[in-house]
Amino acid sequence: MFKRIACLMTNDFEDREYTDPAYAFREAGHSVETIGKLSGQVVKGKRGEVEVAVDYGIDDLSPDEFDALFIPGGFSSDQLRADDRFVQFARDFMEQNKPVFAICHGPQLLITAKTLKDRHVTGYDSIVVDLENAGAIYHDQPVVVCHNLVTSRNPDDIPDFNRESLKQL
């Protein structure tokens, strides 16, 4: 069954952590729609390999219009968590128990949304203390699934991340 996936992003996302899962989701018949600060804005990956034209601005739609949320890693999520609109968007998915897929630094947005207490997660090495301080239960594993939430550590984990995310869909 076709699912509509919201992808929150801005500049400095980890290139492969966006492209590889987005490709896998689309190959499975789902839609991946990018949401940034402004519709049409071009955002660039931190490695300079990928540029993405943002489909929608954060004020253009609501989480209710989507079935799942995808948060790629890189420094994008750290930037987005400074904007309450993105924090609330992510919080809504977690509160509604919709599938949420966050890789590498992606969980930073969920930390700020205060949605990780008692949740089993993984993430990039440098955010482990932040995850634990947010009340999450950290596991150093390629992928961790906790109810509606799928998390992974880094680009090496993408095959596991994709597999478990697709199961959620």
C-alpha positions as CSV (number, residue, x, y, z in Angstrom):
1,M,0.0,0.0,0.0
2,F,1.3,3.4,-1.0
3,K,2.5,5.6,1.8
4,R,3.3,9.3,1.8
5,I,6.6,10.0,3.6
6,A,7.6,13.5,4.8
7,C,11.4,14.1,4.8
8,L,12.6,17.1,7.0
9,M,15.8,18.6,5.7
10,T,17.9,21.6,5.1
11,N,21.6,22.2,4.1
12,D,24.3,19.8,5.3
13,F,22.3,16.6,5.4
14,E,24.4,13.5,5.0
15,D,24.1,12.8,1.2
16,R,23.8,9.0,1.3
17,E,21.6,9.0,4.3
18,Y,19.0,10.9,2.2
19,T,19.5,9.4,-1.2
20,D,19.8,5.7,-0.4
21,P,16.7,5.5,1.9
22,A,14.7,7.8,-0.4
23,Y,15.5,5.5,-3.4
24,A,14.5,2.4,-1.4
25,F,11.2,4.0,-0.3
26,R,10.4,5.1,-3.9
27,E,11.4,1.7,-5.3
28,A,8.9,0.1,-2.9
29,G,6.1,2.4,-4.3
30,H,6.1,5.1,-1.7
31,S,6.3,8.9,-2.1
32,V,9.1,10.8,-0.4
33,E,8.4,14.6,-0.2
34,T,11.0,17.0,1.2
35,I,10.0,19.7,3.6
36,G,12.3,22.6,4.4
37,K,12.0,26.2,5.4
38,L,10.8,27.3,1.9
39,S,9.2,25.5,-1.0
40,G,11.6,25.4,-4.0
41,Q,14.7,26.2,-1.9
42,V,17.7,24.1,-3.1
43,V,19.5,22.4,-0.2
44,K,22.9,20.8,-0.4
45,G,24.3,17.7,1.2
46,K,27.3,18.1,3.4
47,R,29.6,16.2,1.1
48,G,28.5,18.3,-1.9
49,E,27.3,15.3,-3.9
50,V,23.6,16.0,-3.7
51,E,21.3,18.9,-4.2
52,V,17.6,18.7,-3.5
53,A,14.9,21.1,-4.4
54,V,12.5,21.3,-1.4
55,D,9.0,20.2,-2.3
56,Y,7.2,22.1,0.5
57,G,7.9,24.8,3.1
58,I,7.2,23.8,6.7
59,D,4.2,26.2,6.8
60,D,2.6,24.7,3.6
61,L,1.2,21.5,5.1
62,S,0.5,19.5,8.2
63,P,1.8,16.1,9.6
64,D,-1.8,14.8,9.2
65,E,-1.2,14.7,5.4
66,F,1.6,12.1,5.8
67,D,1.9,8.5,6.8
68,A,5.5,8.5,8.0
69,L,8.5,10.8,8.8
70,F,12.1,10.4,7.5
71,I,14.9,12.4,9.1
72,P,18.3,12.0,7.4
73,G,21.5,12.5,9.3
74,G,24.2,15.1,8.9
75,F,23.9,18.5,10.4
76,S,20.5,19.2,8.9
77,S,18.5,18.0,11.9
78,D,20.7,20.0,14.3
79,Q,19.8,23.2,12.4
80,L,16.1,22.3,12.1
81,R,15.7,21.7,15.8
82,A,16.3,25.4,16.4
83,D,13.0,26.1,14.7
84,D,9.9,25.2,16.7
85,R,7.9,24.5,13.6
86,F,10.1,21.5,12.7
87,V,10.2,20.3,16.3
88,Q,6.4,20.3,16.5
89,F,6.1,18.6,13.1
90,A,8.4,15.7,14.4
91,R,6.6,15.6,17.8
92,D,3.2,15.1,16.1
93,F,4.5,12.0,14.3
94,M,5.8,10.5,17.5
95,E,2.7,11.4,19.5
96,Q,0.4,9.9,16.8
97,N,2.6,6.7,16.7
98,K,3.2,7.1,13.0
99,P,6.4,5.5,11.6
100,V,9.5,7.7,12.2
101,F,12.8,6.9,10.6
102,A,15.9,8.8,11.9
103,I,19.5,8.0,11.0
104,C,22.8,9.2,12.4
105,H,22.2,12.8,13.7
106,G,18.5,12.6,12.8
107,P,17.4,11.8,16.3
108,Q,18.6,15.3,17.4
109,L,15.2,16.6,16.2
110,L,13.4,14.0,18.3
111,I,15.6,14.9,21.4
112,T,14.4,18.5,21.1
113,A,10.9,17.4,20.6
114,K,11.2,15.5,24.0
115,T,9.9,12.3,22.5
116,L,12.6,9.8,23.3
117,K,12.1,9.1,27.1
118,D,12.2,5.4,27.7
119,R,12.6,4.7,23.9
120,H,15.2,2.2,22.6
121,V,17.4,4.0,20.1
122,T,20.7,4.3,18.4
123,G,22.5,7.2,16.7
124,Y,25.8,8.7,15.7
125,D,28.6,8.4,18.4
126,S,28.7,12.1,19.1
127,I,25.0,12.2,20.2
128,V,25.0,9.2,22.5
129,V,25.1,11.4,25.6
130,D,22.4,13.7,24.3
131,L,20.2,10.6,23.6
132,E,20.8,9.3,27.1
133,N,20.2,12.7,28.7
134,A,16.9,12.8,26.8
135,G,15.9,9.6,28.6
136,A,16.5,7.3,25.7
137,I,17.9,3.8,26.1
138,Y,20.9,3.7,23.8
139,H,22.1,0.6,21.9
140,D,25.2,0.5,19.8
141,Q,23.6,-1.6,17.0
142,P,23.2,-1.0,13.2
143,V,19.4,-0.5,13.6
144,V,17.0,-0.3,16.6
145,V,13.3,-0.6,16.2
146,C,11.1,0.6,19.1
147,H,7.4,0.6,18.3
148,N,7.0,3.1,15.5
149,L,10.6,4.4,15.7
150,V,13.5,3.1,13.5
151,T,17.0,4.5,14.2
152,S,20.5,3.8,12.8
153,R,24.0,5.0,13.5
154,N,25.7,6.0,10.2
155,P,25.9,5.4,6.5
156,D,27.2,1.8,7.0
157,D,23.9,0.9,8.6
158,I,21.7,2.1,5.6
159,P,20.8,-1.5,4.4
160,D,19.5,-2.4,7.9
161,F,17.8,1.0,8.3
162,N,16.1,0.6,4.9
163,R,15.0,-3.0,5.6
164,E,13.4,-2.1,9.0
165,S,11.9,1.2,7.8
166,L,10.2,-0.6,4.9
167,K,8.8,-3.2,7.3
168,Q,7.2,-0.3,9.2
169,L,5.6,0.9,6.0
